[in-house]
Amino acid sequence: KVLILDFGSQYTQLIARKVRSLNIYCEIQPYQISLEQIQSFAPQAIILSGSPSSSSKKNSPKPEEGIWQLGIPILGICYGMQLLVTHYGGTILPSDKREYGSAILNIINHNELLAGLGDREEVWMSHSDAVSSLPECFSVLAKTDQSPYAVIAHKELPFYGLQFHPEVANTKNGIKVLENFLIRIGKITANWTPNAFINENIEKIRKQVGNQKVLLGLSGGVDSSVTAVLLYKTIGNQLLPIFVDTGLMRYKEAERVKQTFSAYPDLNIRYVDASKTFISKLKGITDPETKRKIIGNTFIEVFEKIAGEYEEVHFLAQGTLYPDVIESATFTGMTAKIKSHHNVGGLPEKMNLALIEPLRELFKDEVREVGTLLGLPESIIQRHPFPGPGLAVRIIGEVNAEKVRLLQLADEIFISELQKNGLYNTTWQAFAVLLPIRTVGVMGDERSYDQVCALRAVDSIDGMTANFTQLPMWFLQKVANRICNEVKGISRVVYDISSKPPATIEWE
Ligand code: XMP
């Protein structure tokens, strides 16, 4: 397994995903972790990430000195390479030539790290500091027009530095360099697969849970569904899944969940219809943040009440994923983005239940692979993300049951047409939004004065940035026609063509 020390680069997660794609397990840790923590993780290799800081500055972040004596291979990327150089007495200077974007790497020494690469390779650069003097103990393996030290290697120890970013897609053969470092140089066996993950975790969970019962909030989304099936396969009916219908869910969601999980007859899902509570608490509320808070708190109240009925329960399972772990406030990385986690599943510690988070080491694509191996249907595995506060943040202005009904119908038409036309998996997330304005229309010979629905579909990788999906015009027209004809109360449909930033994906 591999340790990635994070110095705050925006690409650190990408490094981890690339390493995992080689079937090698890795973890990201903040650069401040102690030598004892590193030793107890027992990595077979270490990767030092890039950073927004400048290593030419005095108090720039540094790893524990002891890492250089562990006797394991170390690869420094960008800032990480500069750490390597300064450790051995070299110097880094802010360069007047900032190098950003694609560059051609000229390889002069095809040593093990660069084996299998051409003499010239396209790579992605993003730095303004540069190595100005290289210590004697290093040799240069490759350069670019702007960087005389684009790839360096220690002459005796397995320490390497890359000024470019092998983890980004624009570095065409970046994965080859990582593979050379980890497998050729580090001699790490590539045996970390979704199957291995399942087997390992089944054992771990069994030990942790014993014969106790485990509660789980099941929402019908990918993460909680995969968590449910993994736990079910491990502890059977010791798992107590609870589906809380907030009344703000997608069209016929409860029925769909029942249908999906009917394949597991011993899995006793408890369905709680709390829709009246949620809708009545939202009465008269129009402010988006207030809506979110009310929904979050109401969910906790409802769930706690149900949990209180199971006195013998000690565990609560959650579908937390690795990006949530990395981005959470407790992970003190340099630029750890503290996303306001408005995840309705985030139940508070005061519930006094120990948490079980079997997916907390996984990225979303890995969760999908695990889910597929566990036999979950494609319709769940490939499902678009859905926000915790549900349709409430897609009904602009006050929420009521009638508006939810209209939006569910419009959304269902959009989603089912995407599926029928083979477009569902070509977009990252798609949904309808109900606007609080009415416009004039004509239906037959009658004047109408009805609501407007907006359609939103976006391309994204992680939801942090997004572009609107260029759905075909004929398709949008077909969906708009169906919505206006079939959903009484909506007479106009618009398509949202804004990107994130400056817009967000959801409208509230
Ligand atoms: P925004 O609107 O912030 O959304 O661009 C980014 C992604 O996050 C989803 N989202 C949420 N997910 N609880 C969630 O679990 C929430 O409160 C929430 N709000 C937004 C959104 O659907 C998109 O995929």
Residues whose N, C-alpha, C, O or C-beta is under 5 A from the ligand:
A	BS01	XMP	H342 N343 V344 P385 F386 P387 G388 P389 G463 T504 I505 E506
